[in-house]
Amino acid sequence: MSLAQLITPLQLANRPGQPDRLILDCRFALDDLDYGQRSYAQGHIPGAVFADLEQDLSGAIVKGLTGRHPLPNPQVLVERLRAWGLNNDSEVILYDDNKGNGAFAARAWWLLVWLGKRDNVYLLDGGFKAWNEAGLPVNTAPPERSPGTFTGQADNSLVVSAEQLELILGDPELTLLDARALARFKGEQEPIDPVAGHIPGAQCAAFTDNLDRDGRFLPAEQLRARFAALLGERSAEGLVAYCGSGVTACHNLFALSLAGYPLAPLYAGSWSEWITDPERPVATGE
């Protein structure tokens, strides 16, 4: 079974309740850091716990060394997940909204996979917007959760460091996918980071192209055709995903898994870490 699984709002609403089901509301906005917590307080899927990208799903930034959303300390994240009620066999539902288009939920999905939680984890297809459009209930009360017993451990084989990536940049079998929008990839626009451009040899694979007009994931066969075109004659074993800060790349990794590809490693530091070292090469244009 694929690591990536989707659930529709109606499927979730009609699914028998499970006492240890964990629903994580991952809403966030890069340009409004209180947006997620504020939106959660205004209304969320009943039973959902709020997971903040920067406070819960990222680690501490070290200026000049890390990117904007470094990976959290794995043990700290395990303890946070336990506090939210996660057990090893819990069913987990993840969602954000059209501010994230599934990317923040996908970051939570990737972190769970990284920690070894690979079964019964679902992304809500279309997110909170689709839930609302289906006319399903919301509430404002934070849930009461009993602590869980999750025993996760980080799988470092799923992560590529900047140093490891530098060593393989010239490898003809490397397929380096950048999940940012084309204008940022080409260096024509850079609204967030101090240096524009991309890692040499990368291809633009904007994560939003994994979705249809309604913000739902494309069918698996369309996703497979998309990534097959990017891979060309190269093996999927040589694929590495990155983005601006290790968030939207997780959306591509989720889509790749939906399409039937093996889970590729993430360059978690991504562009915002890459450019902290002026000796690292930078490219612009196509």
C-alpha positions in Angstrom: 0.0 0.0 0.0 1.2 3.5 -0.8 2.5 5.6 2.0 0.3 8.4 0.7 -3.4 8.1 1.3 -6.2 10.5 0.7 -9.6 10.7 2.4 -12.5 12.9 1.3 -14.6 15.0 3.7 -17.6 12.7 3.3 -15.5 9.6 3.8 -14.1 11.1 7.0 -17.6 12.3 8.2 -19.0 8.8 7.6 -16.1 6.9 9.0 -16.8 5.1 12.3 -15.3 7.0 15.2 -12.1 5.7 16.8 -11.1 6.7 20.3 -7.5 7.3 19.4 -8.0 8.9 16.0 -5.8 12.1 15.8 -6.9 14.9 13.5 -4.3 17.6 13.0 -5.3 21.1 11.8 -2.1 22.3 10.1 -3.4 25.6 8.8 -0.7 28.3 8.4 0.2 31.3 6.4 3.8 32.5 5.7 2.7 36.1 5.5 0.5 36.0 8.7 2.0 33.8 11.4 -1.0 33.9 13.6 -3.4 32.9 10.8 -3.5 29.2 11.7 -4.2 29.5 15.4 -6.7 32.3 14.7 -8.5 30.2 12.0 -8.5 27.1 14.3 -10.1 29.2 17.1 -12.8 30.4 14.7 -13.8 26.9 13.7 -12.2 23.5 13.0 -13.1 19.9 12.2 -14.6 18.5 15.4 -11.9 16.8 17.5 -9.0 18.4 15.6 -5.8 19.5 17.4 -3.9 22.5 16.1 -0.4 21.9 14.9 1.6 25.0 14.1 4.2 24.8 11.4 6.8 26.9 13.2 6.1 26.0 16.8 5.3 22.2 16.4 6.4 21.0 12.9 9.8 22.8 12.7 12.9 23.2 14.9 14.8 26.3 16.0 16.4 28.5 13.3 20.1 29.0 13.7 20.9 32.2 11.8 23.5 31.6 9.0 23.3 27.8 9.3 19.7 26.6 8.9 16.8 27.3 6.5 13.5 28.9 7.6 11.9 25.7 8.7 14.5 23.2 10.0 13.4 19.8 11.0 12.3 19.5 14.6 14.2 17.6 17.2 12.7 14.1 16.7 12.3 13.3 20.4 10.6 16.7 21.0 8.2 16.0 18.2 7.5 12.4 19.4 6.7 13.9 22.8 4.4 16.5 21.2 2.6 13.8 19.2 2.2 11.7 22.4 0.7 14.7 24.2 -1.8 15.1 21.3 -2.8 11.4 21.9 -0.9 9.6 19.2 -0.4 5.8 19.6 1.6 3.6 17.2 -1.6 2.3 15.6 -3.7 5.5 15.7 -5.5 6.7 12.6 -4.3 10.2 11.7 -6.1 12.8 9.5 -4.2 15.8 8.4 -5.5 19.0 6.8 -4.8 22.6 6.0 -6.7 25.0 3.7 -6.2 27.0 0.5 -3.4 29.0 2.1 -1.3 25.9 2.1 -3.0 23.8 -0.7 -2.1 20.7 1.3 1.6 21.6 1.8 1.5 22.1 5.5 -0.5 18.9 6.0 2.0 17.1 3.7 4.8 18.4 6.0 3.1 16.8 8.9 2.6 13.6 6.9 6.3 13.5 6.0 7.4 14.1 9.6 5.2 11.2 10.7 6.7 8.9 8.0 10.2 10.1 9.1 9.4 9.0 12.6 8.1 5.6 11.5 4.4 6.2 11.5 3.6 4.9 8.0 0.1 3.3 8.4 -3.3 4.8 8.7 -2.2 8.4 7.9 -4.5 10.4 5.6 -4.5 13.8 4.0 -7.9 15.4 3.7 -8.3 15.9 0.0 -9.2 19.5 -0.7 -8.6 20.4 3.0 -10.8 22.6 5.2 -12.3 24.3 2.2 -13.7 21.0 0.9 -15.0 20.2 4.3 -16.9 23.5 4.4 -18.1 23.1 0.9 -19.6 19.7 1.9 -21.6 21.4 4.6 -20.0 19.4 7.3 -19.9 20.6 11.0 -17.2 22.6 12.7 -16.7 23.6 16.2 -14.5 25.9 18.3 -13.8 23.8 21.3 -10.3 22.3 21.7 -10.6 18.5 22.2 -9.7 16.7 25.4 -7.1 14.2 24.6 -5.5 11.4 26.7 -1.7 11.1 26.2 -0.6 8.5 23.7 2.3 6.1 23.6 3.8 6.7 20.2 7.4 5.3 20.0 8.8 7.0 16.8 12.4 7.2 15.8 13.8 9.3 13.0 14.8 7.6 9.7 17.8 9.6 8.5 17.8 7.8 5.2 14.9 10.0 4.2 17.0 13.2 4.6 19.8 14.6 2.4 22.1 17.3 3.9 23.5 20.2 1.9 26.9 18.6 2.0 25.6 15.3 0.6 23.7 17.1 -2.1 26.8 19.1 -3.1 28.7 15.9 -3.7 26.1 14.5 -6.1 25.2 17.7 -8.0 27.1 16.6 -11.1 25.7 13.0 -11.1 23.8 12.4 -14.3 21.4 10.1 -12.4 20.3 12.9 -10.1 16.8 14.3 -10.5 16.5 17.3 -8.3 13.0 18.7 -8.1 12.3 22.2 -6.8 8.7 22.6 -5.6 8.6 26.4 -5.7 6.7 28.4 -8.4 8.5 28.9 -11.7 9.2 32.7 -11.2 11.0 31.9 -7.9 12.8 29.0 -9.5 14.0 31.2 -12.4 15.1 33.9 -10.0 12.7 36.4 -11.5 10.9 36.9 -8.2 12.0 36.2 -4.6 9.5 37.5 -2.0 10.9 35.5 0.9 14.6 34.7 0.7 17.6 37.1 0.3 19.0 35.3 -2.8 17.0 34.4 -5.9 17.5 31.4 -8.2 17.8 27.7 -7.7 20.3 24.9 -7.1 22.2 24.1 -10.3 20.8 21.1 -12.2 17.3 21.3 -10.5 14.1 21.2 -12.4 11.0 23.2 -11.5 8.2 21.0 -10.3 5.8 23.5 -8.7 3.8 21.7 -6.1 0.6 23.4 -7.1 0.7 21.4 -10.3 -0.2 18.3 -8.3 -3.7 19.7 -7.8 -6.8 20.3 -9.9 -8.7 23.6 -10.0 -10.6 22.7 -6.8 -7.4 22.1 -4.8 -7.7 18.3 -4.9 -5.0 15.9 -5.9 -4.9 14.9 -9.5 -5.6 11.2 -10.3 -2.6 8.9 -9.7 -2.1 8.2 -13.4 -1.8 12.0 -14.2 0.6 12.4 -11.4 2.7 9.5 -12.6 2.8 11.0 -16.1 3.9 14.4 -14.6 6.8 12.9 -12.7 7.8 10.5 -15.5 8.3 13.5 -17.8 10.6 15.1 -15.2 12.5 11.9 -14.6 13.0 11.2 -18.3 15.4 8.2 -18.7 16.7 8.5 -15.1 15.7 6.1 -12.3 13.4 7.3 -9.5 16.1 6.1 -7.1 18.1 9.2 -8.0 15.4 11.7 -7.1 15.8 14.3 -4.4 13.1 16.9 -3.4 13.5 20.4 -2.1 11.8 23.8 -2.1 12.2 27.0 -0.2 12.3 25.6 3.4 11.5 21.9 3.3 7.7 22.3 3.4 6.2 22.3 -0.1 8.7 19.7 -1.2 6.8 17.3 1.1 3.7 17.9 -1.2 5.7 16.6 -4.1 6.9 13.6 -2.1 3.3 12.9 -1.2 2.2 13.2 -4.8 5.1 11.0 -6.0 4.0 8.3 -3.5 0.4 8.7 -4.7 1.7 8.1 -8.2 3.4 4.8 -7.1 7.0 6.0 -6.8 9.1 5.0 -3.8 9.6 7.7 -1.2 12.5 9.9 -2.3 14.8 11.8 0.2 14.1 15.4 1.2 16.7 18.1 1.2 15.1 19.5 4.3 17.1 22.7 4.6 16.2 23.5 1.0 16.9 26.8 -0.7 16.8 29.0 2.4 19.6 26.8 3.9 21.5 26.4 0.7 22.1 30.1 0.3 23.4 30.6 3.8 26.8 29.5 2.4 28.0 31.9 -0.3 30.3 29.3 -1.7 27.5 27.0 -2.7 26.6 27.5 -6.4 23.4 29.2 -7.5 21.7 29.2 -10.9 19.0 31.4 -12.5 16.7 31.0 -15.5 15.5 27.7 -16.8 
